[in-house]
Every structure is written in C-alpha cells, then in structure tokens.
C-alpha cells in the first residue's frame, strides 16, 4: 500500500502564506531544494487543491536548459513525470499533462488509490491536506519551518484535528530552516 504524505513549507508560527497570500519567504535555497527533490523521488501522484495547483503549474513549462540550476531542472523533471489530481469546485479544466480534475474530495476514492498505487502519493495545499488529515488518510508529514514569523494567514495544519505523531527524523539547514518528519499514529 502506498503512503499519503503531506509536505509543507511553513513559517515558524505555522503559516504557509501570510494574511495577504504572500509566501516569498518560503522559497527554498539550493540546499533545501535538493533535499525536497530527494523526498519527492518516490512520489507517483500529487493531490492538489486549486491554489497550490495554480502555483505548481509553473513546473510544467519551467526551463530545463543546462544554464538553469540543477535543483530546478531536477524538480521540473520529477514534477512532470508524476500524475496529478486537482480538487476544485471552481476550475473547469486543467492545463498540465498527466493531470485530472475532480470537483469533490472523496476520502474513500483516495483510500482506494492508496491501496492500488505502486508509488507514494503526496497531498499539497493546506486546505486539501486538512481534509485528508481529518479523514485519517495522511501517513507522514514533512514540515519545513522557516525562521520567520508572519503573524497570520493560511495555517499549515488544520484546527480541530487531534493526532499523535511519531518523530522519524529532523534536520537543520544552514539557512535556519528546520525539517521535521513525522509518521501519524492515530
């Protein structure tokens, strides 16, 4: 059975974007980006909410020319190779290859996908991840905490969810970013 993994880049106070939707502070440096790329290699399918899909669509046409940084080329290739499912009530079509649109998040369909998938799945977007966490679908959480306080905005983890976690790994990067890797345990 494949795992469903939630990864988020967040401020130290727990937000993926500030009150204005800005997340420039979250751009990973080369060291963090290379680490994220290695985490993404086992992913066969990305589950996205509409807003994160709008951001991630960049990788569909990002240059993979030799003059681009190696971590950027690597991530673009990983992203393009994976399947994508976008959950949105407002989108009418998707504009990237290997992508399908679902208007409703169906926890049972995701359970079936996990059971049949040969590669792990990743859920992206705090709101969609919150739904997956509430449904008990998330197996692992990767948080990248940036040394910044933004004071409010879109929370990385949902309110109203109580869950025990087991710390599997931690890593500190030169930039001050800290990676925390947890397994959910019910």
N, C-alpha and C positions, 0 to 999 in steps of 0.2 A: 504494500500500500504506500502510495506517495504521501509526503508530508505537505501541509499547507503552512507556509512561512510568511510572517508579516515582518517587513523591514521598514524602518522609518528613520529619517534624519530629523532630529528634533533639537530645539533649544533646551538648555538646562532646566528651564521651568516647564518643559513638556509640550511645546507647541511646534507643529510642522510649518506653520505660517503665522505671521503676526495678524493683528486686527484688520490690516489693510490688504491681507492676502500676500504680502511680500515674504520671500524666503531666500533672498540673495545671500544672506549669512550662511545658508546651508550648503553652498556649493563646495563639493569635496575637493581637497587638494589632491595632488598626484598619488601620495601615499595612501590616503583613504580610498580614493577611486580605484586603485589597483586591488585593494583588499575587498571592496564591494564587488568588483568584477569576479574575483575568485569565489565569492559567496553565490554569485549568480550563475556560475557554470552549470550546476546541476538542475537549474530551473528549465522546465519544458513548457510551462504555461503561466502567463501573467494574468491575474484577475484584477481589473482596474475599475475604479469609479470614473465618472466623466472628467472631473477636474484633473486628476493625475494623468489620465489618458491624454488630455489636451497638452500637458507638459511633456509627456514621454514621446509623443508623436515626432518630436524633433529628431529622434534617433532613426526614424525611417529614411530621412534624407541627409543625415549628418555625413560629412565627408569622411571617407576612409583613405584619403590620399596619404602618401608617405610623409608629407610635411605636417600632418596632424599628429598630436601627441599619441603615443602608443596606447595609453589607457583609454583614450577617446575612441580610437579605431577598434580596440578590443571590445569595448562595451557596445558600440554600434553593431558589431557582428553578432554578439551574444543576443542582443535585443531583437534583431531582425530574424534570427534563427528560431526564436520561441513563438509559440502560439499566444494569442491574446484574446481575452474575453472582456468586453467592456459592458458594464452595467449602467444603464442610463435610461431614464424616462423621457429625457429631452432630446437626445441625439436621434436623428433619423437614419443616418448611415455612418459608417466608419471609413477612414481614408488611408488605412495602412494595410499592408499584406498580412496574411495569416491571422486575421482579426475577425471576430464575430461579435455581434451586438445582441445583448439580452436586455430586455426592458425591466425585468424584475430579478432580484437576487433570490435564488431558490436554494436554501441550505441543503435540501435533500439531493438536488442535482449536483451540488458541489461535493457532497459525500460520495456520490456515485463516481464522479470524476476522480476524486482521490483514490477510490478503490480500484479504478481501471487504469489510471495513469502509470506510465513506466518511469516518468521523471517527476520530480517535485514540482509543486505549484507555489506561486508567490501571490500574495494579495497586496495591492498597492492602493493607497488613498485611505486616509484615516477614517472617513465615514464608512466605507465599504469594509475595512478591517474591523471596525467596531461591530458591524453586523455579523461578521464571521466569528469574532470573539464571543459575542452574545450567544451564537448558535453552537459554540463549543467545537468549532472546526479548525481553529488555529493550533498547530502543533509546536511551533517555535516562534520566538520573537527576537529580532535583531534591532536594537536601538543604538543609534549613533548620536550621542549627546554632544552638542557644540557648546563651547564656552561663551554663551551669550544668553541674556535674559531678554525676552521680547514683551513680557507683561500681559499677554493675552492673545487670542486668535483661535486658530484651529488646533484642537488638542490632538496629540499623537495617540493617546489611549482614551477610550470612551469612559464617561461617567457611568456609574451603575453596574459595572461588571466587577465581580469579585472572583479572583482566580489565584490559586497557588502556582508559583513559578519556581523552577529549579535553575540556578545559575550554572551554565555549562562552560562559559568562557568570558573573559574580559580582556580588553586590550586598550592601551593608551597610545595615542599617536602624537608625533612631535607638535602638531598644531594645537594640541589640547583637547581634541575630540576623543571621546571615550566610547568604545564599542562594548555593549553588554549583550550577551547571547543567552537566552532563556528557553527552557522547554516548559510547556504547560503541563500541569499535573492534576488538573481538575479543580 
